[in-house]
Amino acid sequence: MPQDPIDAHMDIPGTTLFDGKMAMKGYALNKMCYAFNGADARAEYLQDPEAYFDKFGLNDEQKQACRNKNVLEMIAAGGNVYYLAKFAGIYKLNMQDIGAQQTGMTVDEFKEKLRSAGD
């Protein structure tokens, strides 16, 4: 019997699939990041990140990922990349910073990889 196409995508090496289960796991983290659409929320977060984590009910894994400012850890903790972009913006992380994290490279190495790919 052929494999279900959805199941075939469940095990992509190095990829965390954002599905219903991950959405439930990351609800508090994503709700917090969504709040960053407002300048007041960003200011409140920067004033006391730990209190802000508690305000939204983040679990220990989510809190530590945020403390580390590590997008891959936040994705593993249930974060959705679209909401996490708001979090990254607070710390002035751009797409090269995030790409470097995702590939395990320094930002300069990642930028060079992008430059050389265009050759």
Residue frames as a rotation matrix with the C-alpha (Angstrom) as fourth column:
MET 1
0.581 0.814 0.000 0.00
0.814 -0.581 0.000 0.00
0.000 0.000 -1.000 0.00
PRO 2
-0.039 -0.640 0.767 1.47
0.525 -0.666 -0.530 3.44
0.850 0.382 0.362 -0.91
GLN 3
-0.546 -0.262 -0.796 2.63
0.830 -0.297 -0.472 5.72
-0.112 -0.918 0.380 1.88
ASP 4
0.626 0.764 -0.155 0.34
0.762 -0.642 -0.089 8.62
-0.168 -0.062 -0.984 2.78
PRO 5
0.202 -0.587 0.784 1.91
0.570 -0.580 -0.581 11.80
0.796 0.565 0.217 1.27
ILE 6
0.668 0.048 0.743 1.53
-0.466 -0.752 0.467 13.63
0.581 -0.658 -0.480 4.58
ASP 7
0.916 -0.339 0.216 3.35
0.012 0.560 0.828 10.85
-0.401 -0.756 0.517 6.47
ALA 8
0.522 -0.749 0.408 6.14
0.822 0.314 -0.475 10.94
0.228 0.583 0.780 3.88
HIS 9
0.180 -0.427 0.886 6.92
0.098 -0.889 -0.448 14.49
0.979 0.168 -0.118 4.94
MET 10
0.952 0.272 0.138 7.00
-0.111 -0.114 0.987 13.74
0.284 -0.956 -0.078 8.65
ASP 11
0.634 -0.773 0.030 10.64
0.380 0.345 0.858 12.69
-0.673 -0.533 0.512 8.65
ILE 12
0.783 -0.446 0.434 12.65
0.248 -0.416 -0.875 15.25
0.570 0.793 -0.215 6.73
PRO 13
0.190 -0.775 -0.603 16.16
0.978 0.205 0.044 15.28
0.089 -0.598 0.797 8.24
GLY 14
-0.778 -0.605 -0.168 16.95
0.627 -0.765 -0.149 18.60
-0.038 -0.221 0.974 9.89
THR 15
-0.662 0.621 0.420 13.38
-0.212 -0.692 0.690 19.85
0.719 0.368 0.589 9.54
THR 16
-0.843 0.526 -0.112 10.78
0.244 0.189 -0.951 20.42
-0.479 -0.829 -0.288 12.22
LEU 17
-0.636 0.690 0.346 7.38
0.479 0.002 0.878 20.05
0.605 0.724 -0.332 10.65
PHE 18
-0.902 0.427 0.063 4.84
-0.347 -0.632 -0.693 22.60
-0.256 -0.647 0.718 11.88
ASP 19
-0.589 0.754 -0.292 1.62
0.224 0.500 0.837 20.66
0.776 0.427 -0.463 12.13
GLY 20
0.386 0.862 0.328 -1.36
-0.176 -0.280 0.944 20.64
0.906 -0.422 0.043 14.46
LYS 21
0.647 -0.212 -0.732 0.60
0.710 0.516 0.478 18.96
0.277 -0.830 0.485 17.23
MET 22
-0.460 -0.886 -0.065 3.38
0.870 -0.434 -0.234 21.56
0.180 -0.164 0.970 17.03
ALA 23
-0.340 0.425 0.839 0.82
0.016 -0.889 0.457 24.35
0.940 0.169 0.296 16.86
MET 24
0.764 0.629 -0.140 -0.64
0.106 0.092 0.990 23.15
0.636 -0.772 0.004 20.15
LYS 25
0.319 -0.740 -0.592 2.82
0.945 0.291 0.145 22.76
0.065 -0.606 0.793 21.68
GLY 26
-0.660 -0.734 0.161 3.86
0.740 -0.672 -0.033 26.26
0.132 0.098 0.986 20.62
TYR 27
0.282 0.886 0.368 0.59
0.792 -0.432 0.431 28.09
0.541 0.170 -0.824 21.28
ALA 28
0.732 0.007 -0.681 1.91
0.543 -0.610 0.578 30.21
-0.411 -0.793 -0.450 24.19
LEU 29
-0.314 -0.938 -0.146 5.16
0.539 -0.303 0.786 31.07
-0.782 0.169 0.600 22.37
ASN 30
-0.609 0.118 0.784 3.36
0.753 -0.224 0.619 32.00
0.249 0.967 0.047 19.16
LYS 31
0.551 0.834 -0.012 0.76
0.767 -0.502 0.400 34.02
0.328 -0.229 -0.917 21.05
MET 32
0.400 -0.500 -0.768 3.56
0.491 -0.591 0.640 35.95
-0.774 -0.633 0.009 22.77
CYS 33
-0.652 -0.734 0.192 5.34
0.533 -0.263 0.804 36.61
-0.539 0.627 0.562 19.47
TYR 34
-0.160 0.690 0.706 2.09
0.880 -0.224 0.418 37.70
0.446 0.689 -0.571 17.81
ALA 35
0.672 0.421 -0.609 1.71
0.697 -0.636 0.330 40.31
-0.249 -0.647 -0.721 20.56
PHE 36
-0.238 -0.881 -0.408 4.94
0.564 -0.468 0.681 41.90
-0.791 -0.068 0.608 19.32
ASN 37
-0.111 0.311 0.944 2.92
0.920 -0.328 0.216 43.48
0.376 0.892 -0.249 16.51
GLY 38
0.841 0.478 0.254 2.35
0.330 -0.825 0.459 46.26
0.429 -0.302 -0.852 19.03
ALA 39
-0.008 -0.889 0.457 5.14
-0.042 -0.456 -0.889 48.63
0.999 -0.026 -0.034 20.05
ASP 40
0.267 0.167 0.949 3.86
-0.905 -0.296 0.307 48.66
0.332 -0.941 0.072 23.65
ALA 41
0.987 0.117 0.113 4.21
-0.146 0.943 0.298 44.88
-0.071 -0.310 0.948 23.83
ARG 42
0.484 -0.875 -0.024 7.77
0.465 0.280 -0.840 45.01
0.742 0.395 0.542 22.51
ALA 43
-0.113 -0.503 0.857 8.68
-0.480 -0.728 -0.490 47.66
0.870 -0.467 -0.159 25.08
GLU 44
0.595 0.404 0.695 7.06
-0.802 0.242 0.546 45.65
0.053 -0.882 0.468 27.90
TYR 45
0.942 -0.280 -0.187 8.98
0.252 0.954 -0.162 42.55
0.223 0.105 0.969 26.83
LEU 46
0.157 -0.962 0.223 12.32
0.314 -0.165 -0.935 44.36
0.936 0.217 0.276 26.75
GLN 47
0.165 -0.013 0.986 11.64
-0.768 -0.629 0.120 45.83
0.619 -0.777 -0.114 30.19
ASP 48
-0.265 -0.191 0.945 11.34
-0.830 0.544 -0.123 42.36
-0.491 -0.817 -0.303 31.79
PRO 49
-0.363 0.093 -0.927 11.53
-0.757 0.551 0.351 39.35
0.544 0.829 -0.129 29.46
GLU 50
-0.956 -0.041 -0.290 11.08
0.109 0.871 -0.480 36.82
0.272 -0.490 -0.828 32.29
ALA 51
-0.588 0.800 -0.117 7.84
-0.113 -0.224 -0.968 38.44
-0.801 -0.556 0.223 33.45
TYR 52
-0.127 0.527 -0.840 6.67
-0.964 -0.266 -0.021 38.53
-0.235 0.807 0.542 29.84
PHE 53
-0.733 -0.166 -0.659 7.38
-0.367 0.913 0.178 34.80
0.572 0.373 -0.730 29.44
ASP 54
-0.914 0.379 -0.147 5.27
0.334 0.496 -0.801 34.13
-0.231 -0.781 -0.580 32.53
LYS 55
-0.458 0.767 -0.450 2.51
-0.561 -0.642 -0.522 36.47
-0.689 0.014 0.724 31.34
PHE 56
0.033 0.435 -0.900 2.03
-0.984 0.173 0.047 34.23
0.176 0.884 0.434 28.29
GLY 57
0.644 0.302 0.703 2.63
-0.574 0.798 0.183 30.92
-0.506 -0.522 0.687 30.08
LEU 58
0.339 -0.601 -0.724 5.77
-0.721 0.328 -0.611 29.80
0.605 0.728 -0.322 28.21
ASN 59
0.989 -0.097 -0.110 7.18
0.141 0.829 0.542 26.46
0.038 -0.551 0.833 29.34
ASP 60
0.510 -0.854 -0.106 10.84
-0.056 -0.156 0.986 26.03
-0.858 -0.497 -0.127 30.35
GLU 61
-0.096 -0.531 0.842 11.92
0.837 0.414 0.357 24.87
-0.538 0.739 0.405 26.87
GLN 62
0.492 0.378 0.785 10.32
0.778 -0.595 -0.201 27.93
0.391 0.709 -0.587 25.24
LYS 63
0.975 -0.157 -0.156 11.78
-0.036 -0.809 0.587 30.31
-0.218 -0.567 -0.794 27.82
GLN 64
0.218 -0.968 0.121 15.29
0.203 0.166 0.965 28.94
-0.954 -0.186 0.233 27.34
ALA 65
-0.017 -0.171 0.985 15.02
0.988 0.147 0.043 29.12
-0.152 0.974 0.167 23.56
CYS 66
0.793 0.365 0.487 14.00
0.441 -0.896 -0.046 32.77
0.420 0.252 -0.872 23.86
ARG 67
0.797 -0.573 -0.194 16.80
-0.097 -0.438 0.893 33.51
-0.597 -0.693 -0.405 26.31
ASN 68
-0.072 -0.859 0.507 19.22
0.505 0.407 0.761 31.94
-0.860 0.311 0.405 23.81
LYS 69
0.200 0.259 -0.945 17.68
-0.604 -0.727 -0.327 33.99
-0.771 0.636 0.011 20.97
ASN 70
-0.843 -0.524 0.121 17.88
-0.291 0.634 0.717 30.79
-0.452 0.569 -0.687 18.95
VAL 71
-0.152 0.842 -0.518 15.24
-0.981 -0.194 -0.027 30.48
-0.123 0.504 0.855 16.27
LEU 72
-0.351 0.001 -0.936 15.85
-0.417 0.895 0.157 26.76
0.838 0.446 -0.314 15.68
GLU 73
-0.954 0.022 -0.298 15.30
0.272 0.476 -0.836 26.05
0.124 -0.879 -0.460 19.37
MET 74
-0.604 0.782 -0.155 12.12
-0.523 -0.536 -0.663 28.13
-0.602 -0.320 0.732 19.26
ILE 75
-0.138 0.524 -0.841 10.89
-0.903 0.283 0.324 26.16
0.408 0.803 0.434 16.24
ALA 76
-0.630 -0.160 -0.760 11.61
0.036 0.971 -0.235 22.91
0.776 -0.175 -0.606 18.09
ALA 77
-0.929 0.294 -0.225 9.60
0.221 -0.048 -0.974 24.33
-0.297 -0.955 -0.020 21.02
GLY 78
-0.139 0.950 0.280 6.59
0.886 0.246 -0.394 24.79
-0.443 0.193 -0.875 18.74
GLY 79
-0.163 0.021 -0.986 7.32
-0.051 -0.999 -0.012 28.21
-0.985 0.049 0.164 17.31
ASN 80
0.577 0.374 0.726 5.99
0.740 0.135 -0.658 29.17
-0.344 0.918 -0.199 13.90
VAL 81
-0.398 -0.895 0.202 8.57
0.897 -0.333 0.289 30.99
-0.191 0.296 0.936 11.81
TYR 82
-0.116 0.410 0.905 6.09
0.555 -0.728 0.401 33.70
0.823 0.549 -0.143 10.82
TYR 83
0.904 0.426 0.029 5.47
0.192 -0.466 0.863 34.64
0.381 -0.775 -0.504 14.45
LEU 84
0.482 -0.796 -0.367 9.11
0.768 0.182 0.614 34.18
-0.421 -0.578 0.699 15.41
ALA 85
-0.131 -0.505 0.853 10.10
0.826 -0.531 -0.187 36.86
0.548 0.680 0.487 12.90
LYS 86
0.647 0.418 0.638 8.53
0.001 -0.837 0.547 39.38
0.763 -0.354 -0.541 15.30
PHE 87
0.917 -0.363 -0.163 10.72
0.241 0.181 0.953 38.08
-0.317 -0.914 0.254 18.11
ALA 88
0.136 -0.922 0.364 13.83
0.978 0.183 0.098 38.16
-0.157 0.343 0.926 15.93
GLY 89
0.205 0.006 0.979 13.11
0.539 -0.835 -0.107 41.77
0.817 0.550 -0.174 15.00
ILE 90
0.987 0.155 0.039 13.23
0.045 -0.504 0.862 42.86
0.153 -0.850 -0.505 18.63
TYR 91
0.525 -0.851 0.011 16.88
0.231 0.155 0.961 41.78
-0.819 -0.501 0.278 18.72
LYS 92
0.434 -0.299 -0.850 17.64
-0.756 -0.634 -0.163 43.14
-0.491 0.713 -0.501 15.26
LEU 93
-0.416 -0.492 0.765 18.21
0.036 0.832 0.554 39.65
-0.909 0.258 -0.328 13.86
ASN 94
0.008 0.390 -0.921 17.88
-0.926 -0.344 -0.154 39.63
-0.376 0.854 0.358 10.09
MET 95
0.892 0.436 -0.122 17.41
-0.446 0.798 -0.404 36.75
-0.079 0.415 0.906 7.67
GLN 96
0.234 -0.878 -0.417 21.18
-0.373 0.315 -0.873 36.21
0.898 0.360 -0.254 7.36
ASP 97
-0.490 -0.361 0.794 21.41
-0.861 0.055 -0.506 35.84
0.139 -0.931 -0.337 11.15
ILE 98
0.333 0.726 0.603 18.58
-0.740 0.597 -0.310 33.30
-0.584 -0.343 0.736 11.13
GLY 99
0.847 -0.067 -0.527 20.00
-0.394 0.587 -0.707 31.47
0.357 0.807 0.471 8.09
ALA 100
-0.202 -0.979 0.003 23.37
-0.631 0.128 -0.765 31.20
0.749 -0.156 -0.644 9.83
GLN 101
-0.313 0.175 0.934 21.68
-0.874 0.331 -0.355 29.69
-0.371 -0.927 0.049 12.89
GLN 102
0.677 0.724 0.132 19.81
-0.603 0.648 -0.466 27.21
-0.423 0.236 0.875 10.73
THR 103
0.798 -0.413 -0.440 22.93
-0.189 0.522 -0.832 26.04
0.573 0.747 0.338 8.92
GLY 104
0.822 -0.497 -0.278 25.32
0.493 0.375 0.785 26.11
-0.286 -0.782 0.553 11.88
MET 105
0.033 -0.799 0.601 27.51
0.868 -0.275 -0.413 28.72
0.495 0.535 0.684 10.18
THR 106
-0.499 -0.180 -0.848 28.72
0.549 -0.823 -0.148 32.10
-0.671 -0.539 0.509 11.27
VAL 107
0.565 0.728 -0.388 26.89
0.181 -0.568 -0.803 35.02
-0.805 0.383 -0.453 9.69
ASP 108
0.066 -0.623 -0.780 29.93
-0.794 -0.506 0.338 35.80
-0.605 0.596 -0.528 7.52
GLU 109
-0.847 -0.346 0.403 30.17
-0.098 0.847 0.522 32.17
-0.522 0.403 -0.752 6.36
PHE 110
-0.076 0.913 0.401 26.46
0.664 0.346 -0.663 32.17
-0.744 0.216 -0.633 5.53
LYS 111
0.578 0.255 -0.776 26.72
-0.266 -0.839 -0.474 35.43
-0.772 0.480 -0.417 3.57
GLU 112
-0.420 -0.806 -0.416 29.66
-0.749 0.050 0.661 34.01
-0.512 0.589 -0.625 1.61
LYS 113
-0.691 0.253 0.677 27.65
0.364 0.931 0.024 30.87
-0.624 0.263 -0.736 0.86
LEU 114
0.419 0.904 -0.080 24.84
0.440 -0.280 -0.853 33.06
-0.794 0.322 -0.515 -0.51
ARG 115
0.327 -0.380 -0.865 27.30
-0.666 -0.742 0.074 35.12
-0.670 0.552 -0.496 -2.59
SER 116
-0.709 -0.705 -0.004 28.98
-0.516 0.515 0.684 32.04
-0.480 0.487 -0.729 -4.05
ALA 117
-0.331 0.678 0.657 25.61
0.518 0.712 -0.474 30.44
-0.789 0.184 -0.587 -4.86
GLY 118
0.628 0.605 -0.490 24.90
-0.005 -0.626 -0.779 33.34
-0.778 0.492 -0.390 -7.16
ASP 119
-0.243 -0.827 -0.507 28.00
-0.657 -0.244 0.713 32.66
-0.714 0.507 -0.484 -9.27
